[in-house]
């Protein structure tokens, strides 16, 4: 199983790395002008890139830059660095790893913001403003001219949480080696944590489940499920869609909830069970 | 006797008007409204335009940021996330050239006793030291020492705010000295000039009125509860504060308080943008009787509280990305006691000898002075760096304190037009060329003839902060 996982990660890494390399050529203004007709479709709202110029300049350009390359005036000073829209790679998606996000995904990210970064929650925008900005973001990358977004992954109905499921989730946590980055207690202090880099070679921190902060791509159970089944493209966090069955994925969600500092029934159950952190040295299946 | 008293009151009040207007001119001309904070821009890496429609007027996002206690709510609001060298302080000052003109000033050598005076020259605005931010997540503060152009300081705002109590955006409590909650904020007004910099309605008191405190414009000392929905579309607040007009050391009443309530709702209007409508109501009491010592009123001894009220509508409407306008209305009413100039004998507005309410007998014919007013302020935002603005404001007395006072005495007309241009815009500092012309007229208040008093102001300012 471990060999299969490593192969999977290697293949995934190759695919993910291929996109930035293919897109590294800086987009010229004429490239961008050629895609000014880009649209987005979110529900019944159609967004037009050209209508977002004003809002982008007002709200976004200081970080993401005039050409969407993430090289705004704040680039040197903030961490994590602003997203380079020209690469067309996004962390928060409902689509499989390596694919483009849906328009809805981008709109959700704008409204939700990205915790532990400088990206605030822009939930003050109207639906039309968000749709226009999504179209504008898309116009920065040639990927949208040549590819379609991926098909959102299916998330099965959430089962009832039980002590047994939390214990199973702990097994999954150990088996797919979440602890290597996130640590056995979820404190982001695993053996690999200090070596993590994003696709552009910048240091990046694993998520700390215990410090009370919110997961970057959403806080609901469904959103947490989605994070590890789609992966966070551009980061070392891979998709585990090939390694975790849907039912196991829910177990893992419940176990992760138990690690978080926020009060939850999962946390209460885990306490009652007296669950200990996973043992990295335990033989497979004997946690 | 009583009629004579009225006449004297009216005459005294009328003669005080030019001085008051001159003082207002000096205050407004030398105290630019300041609140935009490059300190926030430095902290969060956002340009001024992210929070300000045009500096310093807040847009919807900026209002939400303020309502969250100067927090973006992205888990990095506490100062511990900042480099240790970060200091949440901004300085703002405005050198300017202006031309000021008043049509009727009392002049000894003038045949009519009044003469027009026009002055031009270079001048300085006051200094604002703006420190705001978080002490820890959900613990916010505001500290604004402010000076006039001579360097005389006072504390414009000093408060702490407990944000999101019980993890709810509906539970925010602020204590100290602060601006009353209004999404149309005079402190964030785009206008700066001598005759039109302030909102008249935020400071309007009828001619001859003795109310120590009764308006919404000055920062007040008290406690505020404020709540809002997660996306800030719904906002509600209730404030209780001392009726001291923000002055420290409790100089007036022994037990005088005012309550202020405000609420608003924003809604999306498709491509037009997010619109916001709301209202406010203020009800308070202030003293009319003071103990005296040697004929001099004793500060803090005021009793004989009488009532006053202010209610109105507020609206901020967008017509697409480039045009918006805000509307503010007010219906005001003061007790007849204030109308007869009982109340402020501490600072000398009223005569301590004759207008200290020791008998409890109201002058014959005294009525509650009431008025209505409104302003419309329009902004054409060509780009985040260039905004053209205008404001038209009218105040009309609907009932004078005494029937003998002409019905239009004290009515105000005020018109302002200008532009504000930022030659650059970054998330580090701010600078704007500010060019503005304003004209104001108040009926029946010239110092000698009691005719209309008007003034106008042309200013070219160089407004910077860092």
Interface residues (C-beta under 8 A of the other chain):
Chain A: X54 X55 X57 X58 X59 X61 X62 X63 X73 X74 X77 X78 X113 X114 X115 X116 X117 X118 X119 X120 X121 X122 X123 X124 X126 X127 X128 X129 X213 X214
Chain B: X44 X45 X46 X47 X49 X50 X60 X61 X64 X65 X72 X73 X74 X75 X76 X230 X231 X232 X268 X270 X271 X273 X274 X321 X322 X383 X384 X426 X427 X428
